[in-house]
Amino acid sequence: MALTGRLALLALVGAGLVAVLPSWTTLVAVDALLLLAVGVDLALAGSPRALGVARSGDTAVRLGEPAQVTLTLTNPGPRRAHGRLRDAWSPSAGAAEQRHRLDVPAGERRRVTTVLRPTRRGDRRADRVTVRTLGPLGLAARQGSHAVPWTVRVLPPFTSRKHLPSKLARLRDLDGRTPVLVRGAGTEFDSLREYVPGDDVRSIDWRATARAADVMVRTWRPERDRHVLLVLDTGRTAAGRVGDAPRLDAALDAALLLAALASRAGDRVDLLAHDRVQRAAVQGASATELLPALVNAMAPLEAALVEPDWSAIAAQVLRRAPRRSLVVLLTALDPAPLELGLLPVLPLLTTRHQVVLASVGDPRVAELAAGRGEAAAVFGAAAAETVRLARARVGAELRRGGVEVVEGTPADLPPRLADTYLALKAAGRL
């Protein structure tokens, strides 16, 4: 039960009457009338618990886009259900308006829609639906709640998809689908053409040259049907915020662009998200199913505040990729966790696979390194330079171990990682 402001005004009028005619009889009469009015109002109000409540609408939405979830309310009772309704969602669901007016005549149904604009990736769940029905006098209301579960999965925004057309154009050049001829050292023979200055002399086909009037060279197309394994580090370093988003979100964006590009190139792409335990995996998805499978697996991922178990990750990689593959490690280029965890097990990976380490860099470090003037700015610049030197040292050590290192800001990392993939493909190193 809930009381309204109208009852408070009526009680104020009764208090004035008691003030004019001060007596116990007047007070009892006023209270009795108020209680009677409240009782009648509650008795004539529609039953909120008798309402049938069902949900429908969107079950998935990309981060930054709106979603709509509709409540269908059915009134099987004999009285009109008039009042207010609260459709409760978690704050990160971004419900624009959770409270709605309610007016469902007896034997009819009505729909109300809640518009969501989620502010975080992951599963956003609905809470209870609370209905408050007023009586005909508007003095009191009956209230009841309904458990109507619903989940909207908020998918990664994939903002780097704007780079996909330009990367696909480069891929078509590599595949020989345009007149531009790439002098890459692939391993799949494509065709013969005349020698032009600048060609690698090792690509000259001497038998074809002997039969022709000109020097002929072989052209190659990049290999297809290679295996690309994306490994997401979901440990504590992935929880660090770069700008207004966790480092993990930028890694997801880079992984999606690379996956889209590699699948168009005819390669097989798998995903492994791991810290101390496996958090998500996608394996064996076809080219048409790959991106939906990846975004659904990535959507609920959250960084765990633990150190990743690189020995377990290496074992998983070797089990999932028994043949030579491109293994892309999306992790932070922080010296301590890499020196203690990744570097000891790195030879297990590099002896069998081509390994790329992609790291999200914080542009704030470069800004601090450029600071001068006040003492605080100088100390900040010194700290930033220390961080940059340590990251450069670890990067050099990784390169000596046969790892390609790619680093960039959240906006720069996806295209840089895609360019590294295309360069490896053109060089025949996959």
Secondary structure, DSSP 8 states (H G I E B T S, - for coil): -EE-HHHHHHHHHHHHHHHHS-SHHHHHHHHHHHHHHHHHHHHHS--STT-EEEEEE-SEEETTS-EEEEEEEE--SSS-EEEEEEEEE-GGG-BS--EEEEEE-TT-EEEEEEEE--SSSEEEEEEEEEEEEE-TTSSEEEEEEE----EEEEE---GGGGGHHHHHHHHHHHHT-SS-------SEEEEEEE--TTS-GGGB-HHHHHHSSS-EEEEEE---S-EEEEEEE-SGGGGSEETTEEHHHHHHHHHHHHHHHHHHTT-EEEEEEESSSEEEEE-S--HHHHHHHHHHHHTT----SS---HHHHHHHHHHH--S--EEEEE----HHHIIIIIHHHHHHHHTTSEEEEEEE--HHHHHHHT--SSHHHHHHHHHHHHHHHHHHHHHHHHHHTTEEEEEE-TTTHHHHHHHHHHHHHHTT--
